[in-house]
Amino acid sequence: MKRPRQVTFEEGPLAGWLARNLRPYADQLLVCDPRRNAYVAKEGDKDDPIDAQRLAQLLRGGFLKEVHQVDSIVRC
């Protein structure tokens, strides 16, 4: 894929693992709060391709709220 590579996905049980593994390959990585993505959650049809396209639109528009992810697998 051409640069810049922007990656976004919603917070979930595997978000920390996914962020740690994708960070070296992305120029921007944003893990977002799924509760704040009303456009994705409340809009008509629901399936992965449609949700991915809507999430990308929100990222390009700067409407996603980032959830902090730690780089270490060690929990305090």
N, CA, C and O atoms as a Tripos MOL2 file, in Angstrom:
@<TRIPOS>MOLECULE
protein
  304   303    76     0     0
PROTEIN
NO_CHARGES

@<TRIPOS>ATOM
      1 N           0.8280   -1.1820    0.0000 N.3       1 MET1
      2 CA          0.0000    0.0000    0.0000 C.3       1 MET1
      3 C           0.8710    1.2440    0.0000 C.2       1 MET1
      4 O           1.9580    1.2700    0.5780 O.2       1 MET1
      5 N           0.3680    2.2630   -0.6590 N.am      2 LYS2
      6 CA          1.0930    3.5250   -0.7220 C.3       2 LYS2
      7 C           1.0790    4.2260    0.6300 C.2       2 LYS2
      8 O           0.1760    4.0320    1.4430 O.2       2 LYS2
      9 N           2.1000    5.0430    0.8460 N.am      3 ARG3
     10 CA          2.1790    5.8470    2.0600 C.3       3 ARG3
     11 C           1.5000    7.1720    1.8340 C.2       3 ARG3
     12 O           1.4710    7.6400    0.6960 O.2       3 ARG3
     13 N           0.9620    7.7930    2.8330 N.am      4 PRO4
     14 CA          0.9680    7.4000    4.2300 C.3       4 PRO4
     15 C          -0.0770    6.3230    4.5130 C.2       4 PRO4
     16 O          -1.1740    6.3410    3.9550 O.2       4 PRO4
     17 N           0.2780    5.4010    5.3770 N.am      5 ARG5
     18 CA         -0.6110    4.3030    5.7770 C.3       5 ARG5
     19 C          -1.2850    4.6720    7.0930 C.2       5 ARG5
     20 O          -0.6250    4.8310    8.1200 O.2       5 ARG5
     21 N          -2.5870    4.8040    7.0480 N.am      6 GLN6
     22 CA         -3.3660    5.1000    8.2390 C.3       6 GLN6
     23 C          -4.1960    3.8770    8.5780 C.2       6 GLN6
     24 O          -4.8770    3.3200    7.7170 O.2       6 GLN6
     25 N          -4.1380    3.4650    9.8310 N.am      7 VAL7
     26 CA         -4.8730    2.2880   10.2840 C.3       7 VAL7
     27 C          -5.7300    2.7000   11.4760 C.2       7 VAL7
     28 O          -5.2540    3.3680   12.3940 O.2       7 VAL7
     29 N          -6.9860    2.2980   11.4510 N.am      8 THR8
     30 CA         -7.8520    2.5340   12.6000 C.3       8 THR8
     31 C          -8.7330    1.3210   12.8230 C.2       8 THR8
     32 O          -9.1130    0.6270   11.8800 O.2       8 THR8
     33 N          -9.0450    1.0780   14.0640 N.am      9 PHE9
     34 CA         -9.9800    0.0240   14.4450 C.3       9 PHE9
     35 C         -10.5300    0.3780   15.8090 C.2       9 PHE9
     36 O          -9.9790    1.2130   16.5260 O.2       9 PHE9
     37 N         -11.6280   -0.2740   16.1530 N.am     10 GLU10
     38 CA        -12.2920    0.0430   17.4110 C.3      10 GLU10
     39 C         -11.6740   -0.7360   18.5700 C.2      10 GLU10
     40 O         -11.1660   -1.8440   18.3960 O.2      10 GLU10
     41 N         -11.7310   -0.1300   19.7550 N.am     11 GLU11
     42 CA        -11.2610   -0.7690   20.9830 C.3      11 GLU11
     43 C         -12.0520   -2.0490   21.2260 C.2      11 GLU11
     44 O         -13.2660   -2.0890   21.0300 O.2      11 GLU11
     45 N         -11.3590   -3.0760   21.6470 N.am     12 GLY12
     46 CA        -11.9740   -4.3540   21.9600 C.3      12 GLY12
     47 C         -10.9760   -5.2340   22.6950 C.2      12 GLY12
     48 O          -9.8900   -4.7740   23.0490 O.2      12 GLY12
     49 N         -11.3280   -6.4930   22.9290 N.am     13 PRO13
     50 CA        -10.4570   -7.3810   23.7050 C.3      13 PRO13
     51 C          -9.0680   -7.5860   23.1050 C.2      13 PRO13
     52 O          -8.1120   -7.8060   23.8480 O.2      13 PRO13
     53 N          -8.9340   -7.5200   21.7950 N.am     14 LEU14
     54 CA         -7.6380   -7.7560   21.1590 C.3      14 LEU14
     55 C          -6.9880   -6.4780   20.6380 C.2      14 LEU14
     56 O          -5.9980   -6.5510   19.9100 O.2      14 LEU14
     57 N          -7.5160   -5.3210   20.9890 N.am     15 ALA15
     58 CA         -7.0190   -4.0590   20.4490 C.3      15 ALA15
     59 C          -5.5570   -3.7970   20.8230 C.2      15 ALA15
     60 O          -4.7840   -3.3380   19.9810 O.2      15 ALA15
     61 N          -5.1690   -4.0760   22.0550 N.am     16 GLY16
     62 CA         -3.7810   -3.8600   22.4650 C.3      16 GLY16
     63 C          -2.8100   -4.7200   21.6830 C.2      16 GLY16
     64 O          -1.7700   -4.2400   21.2330 O.2      16 GLY16
     65 N          -3.1460   -5.9850   21.5210 N.am     17 TRP17
     66 CA         -2.2950   -6.9090   20.7600 C.3      17 TRP17
     67 C          -2.2050   -6.4530   19.3030 C.2      17 TRP17
     68 O          -1.1180   -6.4200   18.7260 O.2      17 TRP17
     69 N          -3.3380   -6.1060   18.7160 N.am     18 LEU18
     70 CA         -3.3600   -5.6870   17.3190 C.3      18 LEU18
     71 C          -2.5710   -4.3970   17.1270 C.2      18 LEU18
     72 O          -1.8320   -4.2690   16.1510 O.2      18 LEU18
     73 N          -2.7140   -3.4470   18.0330 N.am     19 ALA19
     74 CA         -1.9760   -2.1890   17.9450 C.3      19 ALA19
     75 C          -0.4730   -2.4240   18.0100 C.2      19 ALA19
     76 O           0.2790   -1.8500   17.2230 O.2      19 ALA19
     77 N          -0.0290   -3.2660   18.9430 N.am     20 ARG20
     78 CA          1.4090   -3.5530   19.0620 C.3      20 ARG20
     79 C           1.9550   -4.2120   17.8030 C.2      20 ARG20
     80 O           3.0990   -3.9560   17.4290 O.2      20 ARG20
     81 N           1.1680   -5.0510   17.1430 N.am     21 ASN21
     82 CA          1.6430   -5.7650   15.9640 C.3      21 ASN21
     83 C           1.5350   -4.9550   14.6730 C.2      21 ASN21
     84 O           2.2800   -5.2150   13.7280 O.2      21 ASN21
     85 N           0.6360   -3.9910   14.6120 N.am     22 LEU22
     86 CA          0.4800   -3.1870   13.3960 C.3      22 LEU22
     87 C           1.2600   -1.8820   13.4190 C.2      22 LEU22
     88 O           1.5380   -1.3140   12.3630 O.2      22 LEU22
     89 N           1.6170   -1.3960   14.6020 N.am     23 ARG23
     90 CA          2.2860   -0.0980   14.7260 C.3      23 ARG23
     91 C           3.5290    0.0350   13.8410 C.2      23 ARG23
     92 O           3.7200    1.1030   13.2600 O.2      23 ARG23
     93 N           4.3890   -0.9880   13.7040 N.am     24 PRO24
     94 CA          5.5760   -0.8160   12.8530 C.3      24 PRO24
     95 C           5.2530   -0.6350   11.3690 C.2      24 PRO24
     96 O           6.0970   -0.1490   10.6150 O.2      24 PRO24
     97 N           4.0670   -1.0100   10.9410 N.am     25 TYR25
     98 CA          3.7150   -0.9730    9.5290 C.3      25 TYR25
     99 C           2.8420    0.2240    9.1530 C.2      25 TYR25
    100 O           2.5630    0.4310    7.9720 O.2      25 TYR25
    101 N           2.4090    1.0070   10.1280 N.am     26 ALA26
    102 CA          1.5040    2.1220    9.8760 C.3      26 ALA26
    103 C           2.1850    3.4450   10.1870 C.2      26 ALA26
    104 O           2.9670    3.5420   11.1330 O.2      26 ALA26
    105 N           1.8860    4.4610    9.3890 N.am     27 ASP27
    106 CA          2.3700    5.8060    9.6730 C.3      27 ASP27
    107 C           1.5160    6.4570   10.7590 C.2      27 ASP27
    108 O           2.0140    7.2550   11.5520 O.2      27 ASP27
    109 N           0.2430    6.1180   10.7900 N.am     28 GLN28
    110 CA         -0.6600    6.5810   11.8430 C.3      28 GLN28
    111 C          -1.5330    5.4120   12.2530 C.2      28 GLN28
    112 O          -2.1560    4.7720   11.4060 O.2      28 GLN28
    113 N          -1.5810    5.1280   13.5460 N.am     29 LEU29
    114 CA         -2.4260    4.0630   14.0630 C.3      29 LEU29
    115 C          -3.3240    4.6660   15.1400 C.2      29 LEU29
    116 O          -2.8440    5.2790   16.0930 O.2      29 LEU29
    117 N          -4.6310    4.4840   14.9750 N.am     30 LEU30
    118 CA         -5.5810    5.0710   15.9040 C.3      30 LEU30
    119 C          -6.5730    4.0060   16.3280 C.2      30 LEU30
    120 O          -7.2980    3.4490   15.5040 O.2      30 LEU30
    121 N          -6.5960    3.7280   17.6260 N.am     31 VAL31
    122 CA         -7.5960    2.8350   18.2050 C.3      31 VAL31
    123 C          -8.6790    3.7510   18.7520 C.2      31 VAL31
    124 O          -8.4030    4.6230   19.5760 O.2      31 VAL31
    125 N          -9.9170    3.5530   18.2930 N.am     32 CYS32
    126 CA        -10.9670    4.5070   18.6490 C.3      32 CYS32
    127 C         -12.0110    3.8920   19.5800 C.2      32 CYS32
    128 O         -12.1280    2.6750   19.7190 O.2      32 CYS32
    129 N         -12.7450    4.7780   20.1960 N.am     33 ASP33
    130 CA        -13.7890    4.4090   21.1490 C.3      33 ASP33
    131 C         -15.0570    4.0250   20.3820 C.2      33 ASP33
    132 O         -15.6520    4.8850   19.7320 O.2      33 ASP33
    133 N         -15.4890    2.7600   20.4360 N.am     34 PRO34
    134 CA        -16.6600    2.3490   19.6520 C.3      34 PRO34
    135 C         -17.9550    3.0110   20.0860 C.2      34 PRO34
    136 O         -18.8770    3.1310   19.2790 O.2      34 PRO34
    137 N         -18.0520    3.4380   21.3210 N.am     35 ARG35
    138 CA        -19.2750    4.0940   21.7940 C.3      35 ARG35
    139 C         -19.4570    5.4750   21.1850 C.2      35 ARG35
    140 O         -20.5770    5.9840   21.1250 O.2      35 ARG35
    141 N         -18.3720    6.0830   20.7350 N.am     36 ARG36
    142 CA        -18.4450    7.4290   20.1500 C.3      36 ARG36
    143 C         -18.6800    7.4020   18.6450 C.2      36 ARG36
    144 O         -18.8240    8.4600   18.0330 O.2      36 ARG36
    145 N         -18.7230    6.2300   18.0390 N.am     37 ASN37
    146 CA        -18.8770    6.1230   16.5930 C.3      37 ASN37
    147 C         -20.3410    5.9080   16.2160 C.2      37 ASN37
    148 O         -20.7000    4.8740   15.6540 O.2      37 ASN37
    149 N         -21.1640    6.8750   16.5260 N.am     38 ALA38
    150 CA        -22.6040    6.7370   16.2740 C.3      38 ALA38
    151 C         -22.8970    6.5640   14.7930 C.2      38 ALA38
    152 O         -23.8580    5.8850   14.4300 O.2      38 ALA38
    153 N         -22.0930    7.1600   13.9400 N.am     39 TYR39
    154 CA        -22.2910    7.0340   12.4940 C.3      39 TYR39
    155 C         -22.2060    5.5760   12.0700 C.2      39 TYR39
    156 O         -22.9870    5.1290   11.2310 O.2      39 TYR39
    157 N         -21.2690    4.8350   12.6390 N.am     40 VAL40
    158 CA        -21.1100    3.4180   12.3140 C.3      40 VAL40
    159 C         -22.1860    2.5980   13.0150 C.2      40 VAL40
    160 O         -22.7710    1.6980   12.4120 O.2      40 VAL40
    161 N         -22.4480    2.8970   14.2710 N.am     41 ALA41
    162 CA        -23.3320    2.0630   15.0820 C.3      41 ALA41
    163 C         -24.8060    2.2040   14.7310 C.2      41 ALA41
    164 O         -25.5480    1.2250   14.8130 O.2      41 ALA41
    165 N         -25.2460    3.3890   14.3450 N.am     42 LYS42
    166 CA        -26.6760    3.6230   14.1870 C.3      42 LYS42
    167 C         -27.1450    3.7320   12.7430 C.2      42 LYS42
    168 O         -28.3440    3.8630   12.4980 O.2      42 LYS42
    169 N         -26.2600    3.6810   11.8170 N.am     43 GLU43
    170 CA        -26.6150    3.8520   10.4140 C.3      43 GLU43
    171 C         -27.0480    2.5290    9.7980 C.2      43 GLU43
    172 O         -26.3550    1.5250    9.9650 O.2      43 GLU43
    173 N         -28.1440    2.5000    9.1090 N.am     44 GLY44
    174 CA        -28.6980    1.4160    8.3040 C.3      44 GLY44
    175 C         -28.0620    0.0440    8.3880 C.2      44 GLY44
    176 O         -27.9880   -0.5600    9.4580 O.2      44 GLY44
    177 N         -27.6030   -0.4380    7.2430 N.am     45 ASP45
    178 CA        -27.0640   -1.7950    7.1170 C.3      45 ASP45
    179 C         -25.7980   -1.9660    7.9470 C.2      45 ASP45
    180 O         -25.0210   -1.0290    8.1260 O.2      45 ASP45
    181 N         -25.6070   -3.1940    8.4530 N.am     46 LYS46
    182 CA        -24.4360   -3.5090    9.2590 C.3      46 LYS46
    183 C         -23.7350   -4.7180    8.6520 C.2      46 LYS46
    184 O         -24.3060   -5.8070    8.6030 O.2      46 LYS46
    185 N         -22.5290   -4.5370    8.2010 N.am     47 ASP47
    186 CA        -21.6320   -5.6330    7.8620 C.3      47 ASP47
    187 C         -20.2120   -5.0710    7.8400 C.2      47 ASP47
    188 O         -20.0250   -3.8540    7.8440 O.2      47 ASP47
    189 N         -19.2290   -5.9380    7.8170 N.am     48 ASP48
    190 CA        -17.8390   -5.4950    7.9620 C.3      48 ASP48
    191 C         -17.3920   -4.5230    6.8730 C.2      48 ASP48
    192 O         -16.7840   -3.5050    7.2030 O.2      48 ASP48
    193 N         -17.6650   -4.7880    5.5770 N.am     49 PRO49
    194 CA        -17.2030   -3.8280    4.5620 C.3      49 PRO49
    195 C         -17.8350   -2.4370    4.7150 C.2      49 PRO49
    196 O         -17.1570   -1.4260    4.5310 O.2      49 PRO49
    197 N         -19.1130   -2.3850    5.0480 N.am     50 ILE50
    198 CA        -19.7780   -1.0930    5.2240 C.3      50 ILE50
    199 C         -19.2150   -0.3790    6.4500 C.2      50 ILE50
    200 O         -18.9260    0.8160    6.3890 O.2      50 ILE50
    201 N         -19.0580   -1.0980    7.5600 N.am     51 ASP51
    202 CA        -18.5130   -0.4920    8.7800 C.3      51 ASP51
    203 C         -17.0830    0.0030    8.5560 C.2      51 ASP51
    204 O         -16.7190    1.0700    9.0510 O.2      51 ASP51
    205 N         -16.2740   -0.7480    7.8260 N.am     52 ALA52
    206 CA        -14.8930   -0.3470    7.5580 C.3      52 ALA52
    207 C         -14.8550    0.9310    6.7340 C.2      52 ALA52
    208 O         -14.0410    1.8150    6.9990 O.2      52 ALA52
    209 N         -15.7240    1.0350    5.7440 N.am     53 GLN53
    210 CA        -15.7660    2.2370    4.9200 C.3      53 GLN53
    211 C         -16.1920    3.4520    5.7550 C.2      53 GLN53
    212 O         -15.6130    4.5290    5.6170 O.2      53 GLN53
    213 N         -17.1820    3.2870    6.6030 N.am     54 ARG54
    214 CA        -17.6420    4.3870    7.4500 C.3      54 ARG54
    215 C         -16.5820    4.7980    8.4620 C.2      54 ARG54
    216 O         -16.4110    5.9860    8.7380 O.2      54 ARG54
    217 N         -15.8680    3.8200    9.0160 N.am     55 LEU55
    218 CA        -14.7970    4.1290    9.9620 C.3      55 LEU55
    219 C         -13.6820    4.9030    9.2590 C.2      55 LEU55
    220 O         -13.1160    5.8330    9.8350 O.2      55 LEU55
    221 N         -13.3650    4.5280    8.0260 N.am     56 ALA56
    222 CA        -12.3460    5.2490    7.2510 C.3      56 ALA56
    223 C         -12.7830    6.6860    6.9790 C.2      56 ALA56
    224 O         -11.9580    7.5980    7.0260 O.2      56 ALA56
    225 N         -14.0620    6.9000    6.6970 N.am     57 GLN57
    226 CA        -14.5700    8.2520    6.4750 C.3      57 GLN57
    227 C         -14.4460    9.0960    7.7420 C.2      57 GLN57
    228 O         -14.0780   10.2690    7.6760 O.2      57 GLN57
    229 N         -14.7510    8.5000    8.8910 N.am     58 LEU58
    230 CA        -14.6140    9.2110   10.1550 C.3      58 LEU58
    231 C         -13.1550    9.5520   10.4430 C.2      58 LEU58
    232 O         -12.8590   10.6270   10.9640 O.2      58 LEU58
    233 N         -12.2410    8.6380   10.1060 N.am     59 LEU59
    234 CA        -10.8050    8.8900   10.3030 C.3      59 LEU59
    235 C         -10.3480   10.0510    9.4300 C.2      59 LEU59
    236 O          -9.6700   10.9590    9.9100 O.2      59 LEU59
    237 N         -10.7130   10.0290    8.1560 N.am     60 ARG60
    238 CA        -10.3140   11.1080    7.2500 C.3      60 ARG60
    239 C         -10.8830   12.4560    7.6830 C.2      60 ARG60
    240 O         -10.2450   13.4920    7.4940 O.2      60 ARG60
    241 N         -12.0700   12.4420    8.2590 N.am     61 GLY61
    242 CA        -12.6910   13.6820    8.7140 C.3      61 GLY61
    243 C         -12.2020   14.1600   10.0700 C.2      61 GLY61
    244 O         -12.5130   15.2780   10.4810 O.2      61 GLY61
    245 N         -11.4350   13.3250   10.7730 N.am     62 GLY62
    246 CA        -10.9150   13.6980   12.0850 C.3      62 GLY62
    247 C         -11.9570   13.6090   13.1970 C.2      62 GLY62
    248 O         -11.8780   14.3350   14.1880 O.2      62 GLY62
    249 N         -12.9370   12.7120   13.0290 N.am     63 PHE63
    250 CA        -14.0390   12.6160   13.9880 C.3      63 PHE63
    251 C         -13.8990   11.4700   14.9930 C.2      63 PHE63
    252 O         -14.8200   11.2340   15.7750 O.2      63 PHE63
    253 N         -12.7860   10.7620   14.9900 N.am     64 LEU64
    254 CA        -12.6230    9.6320   15.8910 C.3      64 LEU64
    255 C         -11.9350   10.0570   17.1820 C.2      64 LEU64
    256 O         -10.9930   10.8480   17.1550 O.2      64 LEU64
    257 N         -12.4010    9.5350   18.3040 N.am     65 LYS65
    258 CA        -11.7750    9.7880   19.6010 C.3      65 LYS65
    259 C         -10.8440    8.6250   19.9000 C.2      65 LYS65
    260 O         -11.2610    7.4680   19.9460 O.2      65 LYS65
    261 N          -9.5780    8.9550   20.1010 N.am     66 GLU66
    262 CA         -8.5530    7.9220   20.3050 C.3      66 GLU66
    263 C          -8.6080    7.3420   21.7150 C.2      66 GLU66
    264 O          -8.8570    8.0560   22.6860 O.2      66 GLU66
    265 N          -8.3710    6.0420   21.8110 N.am     67 VAL67
    266 CA         -8.2360    5.3350   23.0770 C.3      67 VAL67
    267 C          -6.7600    4.9710   23.2150 C.2      67 VAL67
    268 O          -6.1870    4.3410   22.3260 O.2      67 VAL67
    269 N          -6.1510    5.3660   24.3210 N.am     68 HIS68
    270 CA         -4.7190    5.1240   24.5290 C.3      68 HIS68
    271 C          -4.4120    3.6280   24.6020 C.2      68 HIS68
    272 O          -5.1240    2.8690   25.2590 O.2      68 HIS68
    273 N          -3.3530    3.2200   23.9240 N.am     69 GLN69
    274 CA         -2.8680    1.8340   23.9600 C.3      69 GLN69
    275 C          -1.4110    1.8560   24.4180 C.2      69 GLN69
    276 O          -0.6210    2.6750   23.9480 O.2      69 GLN69
    277 N          -1.0640    0.9670   25.3250 N.am     70 VAL70
    278 CA          0.3110    0.8820   25.8020 C.3      70 VAL70
    279 C           1.1300    0.0020   24.8770 C.2      70 VAL70
    280 O           0.5990   -0.8910   24.2170 O.2      70 VAL70
    281 N           2.4340    0.2640   24.8370 N.am     71 ASP71
    282 CA          3.3200   -0.5160   23.9780 C.3      71 ASP71
    283 C           3.7880   -1.8000   24.6310 C.2      71 ASP71
    284 O           4.2900   -2.6880   23.9420 O.2      71 ASP71
    285 N           3.6390   -1.9240   25.9410 N.am     72 SER72
    286 CA          4.1260   -3.0810   26.6760 C.3      72 SER72
    287 C           2.9990   -4.0630   26.9600 C.2      72 SER72
    288 O           1.8490   -3.6610   27.1340 O.2      72 SER72
    289 N           3.3260   -5.3460   27.0080 N.am     73 ILE73
    290 CA          2.3190   -6.3400   27.3590 C.3      73 ILE73
    291 C           2.2190   -6.5310   28.8690 C.2      73 ILE73
    292 O           1.3280   -7.2340   29.3480 O.2      73 ILE73
    293 N           3.1340   -5.9050   29.6280 N.am     74 VAL74
    294 CA          3.1440   -6.0010   31.0650 C.3      74 VAL74
    295 C           2.0920   -5.0560   31.6460 C.2      74 VAL74
    296 O           2.0710   -3.8670   31.3250 O.2      74 VAL74
    297 N           1.2290   -5.5860   32.4940 N.am     75 ARG75
    298 CA          0.2140   -4.7410   33.1460 C.3      75 ARG75
    299 C           0.7080   -4.3100   34.5060 C.2      75 ARG75
    300 O           1.3460   -5.0850   35.2190 O.2      75 ARG75
    301 N           0.4170   -3.0790   34.8660 N.am     76 CYS76
    302 CA          0.8570   -2.5400   36.1710 C.3      76 CYS76
    303 C          -0.0690   -2.9990   37.2600 C.2      76 CYS76
    304 O           0.1290   -2.6540   38.4250 O.2      76 CYS76
@<TRIPOS>BOND
     1     1     2 1
     2     2     3 1
     3     3     4 2
     4     3     5 am
     5     5     6 1
     6     6     7 1
     7     7     8 2
     8     7     9 am
     9     9    10 1
    10    10    11 1
    11    11    12 2
    12    11    13 am
    13    13    14 1
    14    14    15 1
    15    15    16 2
    16    15    17 am
    17    17    18 1
    18    18    19 1
    19    19    20 2
    20    19    21 am
    21    21    22 1
    22    22    23 1
    23    23    24 2
    24    23    25 am
    25    25    26 1
    26    26    27 1
    27    27    28 2
    28    27    29 am
    29    29    30 1
    30    30    31 1
    31    31    32 2
    32    31    33 am
    33    33    34 1
    34    34    35 1
    35    35    36 2
    36    35    37 am
    37    37    38 1
    38    38    39 1
    39    39    40 2
    40    39    41 am
    41    41    42 1
    42    42    43 1
    43    43    44 2
    44    43    45 am
    45    45    46 1
    46    46    47 1
    47    47    48 2
    48    47    49 am
    49    49    50 1
    50    50    51 1
    51    51    52 2
    52    51    53 am
    53    53    54 1
    54    54    55 1
    55    55    56 2
    56    55    57 am
    57    57    58 1
    58    58    59 1
    59    59    60 2
    60    59    61 am
    61    61    62 1
    62    62    63 1
    63    63    64 2
    64    63    65 am
    65    65    66 1
    66    66    67 1
    67    67    68 2
    68    67    69 am
    69    69    70 1
    70    70    71 1
    71    71    72 2
    72    71    73 am
    73    73    74 1
    74    74    75 1
    75    75    76 2
    76    75    77 am
    77    77    78 1
    78    78    79 1
    79    79    80 2
    80    79    81 am
    81    81    82 1
    82    82    83 1
    83    83    84 2
    84    83    85 am
    85    85    86 1
    86    86    87 1
    87    87    88 2
    88    87    89 am
    89    89    90 1
    90    90    91 1
    91    91    92 2
    92    91    93 am
    93    93    94 1
    94    94    95 1
    95    95    96 2
    96    95    97 am
    97    97    98 1
    98    98    99 1
    99    99   100 2
   100    99   101 am
   101   101   102 1
   102   102   103 1
   103   103   104 2
   104   103   105 am
   105   105   106 1
   106   106   107 1
   107   107   108 2
   108   107   109 am
   109   109   110 1
   110   110   111 1
   111   111   112 2
   112   111   113 am
   113   113   114 1
   114   114   115 1
   115   115   116 2
   116   115   117 am
   117   117   118 1
   118   118   119 1
   119   119   120 2
   120   119   121 am
   121   121   122 1
   122   122   123 1
   123   123   124 2
   124   123   125 am
   125   125   126 1
   126   126   127 1
   127   127   128 2
   128   127   129 am
   129   129   130 1
   130   130   131 1
   131   131   132 2
   132   131   133 am
   133   133   134 1
   134   134   135 1
   135   135   136 2
   136   135   137 am
   137   137   138 1
   138   138   139 1
   139   139   140 2
   140   139   141 am
   141   141   142 1
   142   142   143 1
   143   143   144 2
   144   143   145 am
   145   145   146 1
   146   146   147 1
   147   147   148 2
   148   147   149 am
   149   149   150 1
   150   150   151 1
   151   151   152 2
   152   151   153 am
   153   153   154 1
   154   154   155 1
   155   155   156 2
   156   155   157 am
   157   157   158 1
   158   158   159 1
   159   159   160 2
   160   159   161 am
   161   161   162 1
   162   162   163 1
   163   163   164 2
   164   163   165 am
   165   165   166 1
   166   166   167 1
   167   167   168 2
   168   167   169 am
   169   169   170 1
   170   170   171 1
   171   171   172 2
   172   171   173 am
   173   173   174 1
   174   174   175 1
   175   175   176 2
   176   175   177 am
   177   177   178 1
   178   178   179 1
   179   179   180 2
   180   179   181 am
   181   181   182 1
   182   182   183 1
   183   183   184 2
   184   183   185 am
   185   185   186 1
   186   186   187 1
   187   187   188 2
   188   187   189 am
   189   189   190 1
   190   190   191 1
   191   191   192 2
   192   191   193 am
   193   193   194 1
   194   194   195 1
   195   195   196 2
   196   195   197 am
   197   197   198 1
   198   198   199 1
   199   199   200 2
   200   199   201 am
   201   201   202 1
   202   202   203 1
   203   203   204 2
   204   203   205 am
   205   205   206 1
   206   206   207 1
   207   207   208 2
   208   207   209 am
   209   209   210 1
   210   210   211 1
   211   211   212 2
   212   211   213 am
   213   213   214 1
   214   214   215 1
   215   215   216 2
   216   215   217 am
   217   217   218 1
   218   218   219 1
   219   219   220 2
   220   219   221 am
   221   221   222 1
   222   222   223 1
   223   223   224 2
   224   223   225 am
   225   225   226 1
   226   226   227 1
   227   227   228 2
   228   227   229 am
   229   229   230 1
   230   230   231 1
   231   231   232 2
   232   231   233 am
   233   233   234 1
   234   234   235 1
   235   235   236 2
   236   235   237 am
   237   237   238 1
   238   238   239 1
   239   239   240 2
   240   239   241 am
   241   241   242 1
   242   242   243 1
   243   243   244 2
   244   243   245 am
   245   245   246 1
   246   246   247 1
   247   247   248 2
   248   247   249 am
   249   249   250 1
   250   250   251 1
   251   251   252 2
   252   251   253 am
   253   253   254 1
   254   254   255 1
   255   255   256 2
   256   255   257 am
   257   257   258 1
   258   258   259 1
   259   259   260 2
   260   259   261 am
   261   261   262 1
   262   262   263 1
   263   263   264 2
   264   263   265 am
   265   265   266 1
   266   266   267 1
   267   267   268 2
   268   267   269 am
   269   269   270 1
   270   270   271 1
   271   271   272 2
   272   271   273 am
   273   273   274 1
   274   274   275 1
   275   275   276 2
   276   275   277 am
   277   277   278 1
   278   278   279 1
   279   279   280 2
   280   279   281 am
   281   281   282 1
   282   282   283 1
   283   283   284 2
   284   283   285 am
   285   285   286 1
   286   286   287 1
   287   287   288 2
   288   287   289 am
   289   289   290 1
   290   290   291 1
   291   291   292 2
   292   291   293 am
   293   293   294 1
   294   294   295 1
   295   295   296 2
   296   295   297 am
   297   297   298 1
   298   298   299 1
   299   299   300 2
   300   299   301 am
   301   301   302 1
   302   302   303 1
   303   303   304 2
@<TRIPOS>SUBSTRUCTURE
     1 MET1         2 RESIDUE 1 A MET
     2 LYS2         6 RESIDUE 1 A LYS
     3 ARG3        10 RESIDUE 1 A ARG
     4 PRO4        14 RESIDUE 1 A PRO
     5 ARG5        18 RESIDUE 1 A ARG
     6 GLN6        22 RESIDUE 1 A GLN
     7 VAL7        26 RESIDUE 1 A VAL
     8 THR8        30 RESIDUE 1 A THR
     9 PHE9        34 RESIDUE 1 A PHE
    10 GLU10       38 RESIDUE 1 A GLU
    11 GLU11       42 RESIDUE 1 A GLU
    12 GLY12       46 RESIDUE 1 A GLY
    13 PRO13       50 RESIDUE 1 A PRO
    14 LEU14       54 RESIDUE 1 A LEU
    15 ALA15       58 RESIDUE 1 A ALA
    16 GLY16       62 RESIDUE 1 A GLY
    17 TRP17       66 RESIDUE 1 A TRP
    18 LEU18       70 RESIDUE 1 A LEU
    19 ALA19       74 RESIDUE 1 A ALA
    20 ARG20       78 RESIDUE 1 A ARG
    21 ASN21       82 RESIDUE 1 A ASN
    22 LEU22       86 RESIDUE 1 A LEU
    23 ARG23       90 RESIDUE 1 A ARG
    24 PRO24       94 RESIDUE 1 A PRO
    25 TYR25       98 RESIDUE 1 A TYR
    26 ALA26      102 RESIDUE 1 A ALA
    27 ASP27      106 RESIDUE 1 A ASP
    28 GLN28      110 RESIDUE 1 A GLN
    29 LEU29      114 RESIDUE 1 A LEU
    30 LEU30      118 RESIDUE 1 A LEU
    31 VAL31      122 RESIDUE 1 A VAL
    32 CYS32      126 RESIDUE 1 A CYS
    33 ASP33      130 RESIDUE 1 A ASP
    34 PRO34      134 RESIDUE 1 A PRO
    35 ARG35      138 RESIDUE 1 A ARG
    36 ARG36      142 RESIDUE 1 A ARG
    37 ASN37      146 RESIDUE 1 A ASN
    38 ALA38      150 RESIDUE 1 A ALA
    39 TYR39      154 RESIDUE 1 A TYR
    40 VAL40      158 RESIDUE 1 A VAL
    41 ALA41      162 RESIDUE 1 A ALA
    42 LYS42      166 RESIDUE 1 A LYS
    43 GLU43      170 RESIDUE 1 A GLU
    44 GLY44      174 RESIDUE 1 A GLY
    45 ASP45      178 RESIDUE 1 A ASP
    46 LYS46      182 RESIDUE 1 A LYS
    47 ASP47      186 RESIDUE 1 A ASP
    48 ASP48      190 RESIDUE 1 A ASP
    49 PRO49      194 RESIDUE 1 A PRO
    50 ILE50      198 RESIDUE 1 A ILE
    51 ASP51      202 RESIDUE 1 A ASP
    52 ALA52      206 RESIDUE 1 A ALA
    53 GLN53      210 RESIDUE 1 A GLN
    54 ARG54      214 RESIDUE 1 A ARG
    55 LEU55      218 RESIDUE 1 A LEU
    56 ALA56      222 RESIDUE 1 A ALA
    57 GLN57      226 RESIDUE 1 A GLN
    58 LEU58      230 RESIDUE 1 A LEU
    59 LEU59      234 RESIDUE 1 A LEU
    60 ARG60      238 RESIDUE 1 A ARG
    61 GLY61      242 RESIDUE 1 A GLY
    62 GLY62      246 RESIDUE 1 A GLY
    63 PHE63      250 RESIDUE 1 A PHE
    64 LEU64      254 RESIDUE 1 A LEU
    65 LYS65      258 RESIDUE 1 A LYS
    66 GLU66      262 RESIDUE 1 A GLU
    67 VAL67      266 RESIDUE 1 A VAL
    68 HIS68      270 RESIDUE 1 A HIS
    69 GLN69      274 RESIDUE 1 A GLN
    70 VAL70      278 RESIDUE 1 A VAL
    71 ASP71      282 RESIDUE 1 A ASP
    72 SER72      286 RESIDUE 1 A SER
    73 ILE73      290 RESIDUE 1 A ILE
    74 VAL74      294 RESIDUE 1 A VAL
    75 ARG75      298 RESIDUE 1 A ARG
    76 CYS76      302 RESIDUE 1 A CYS
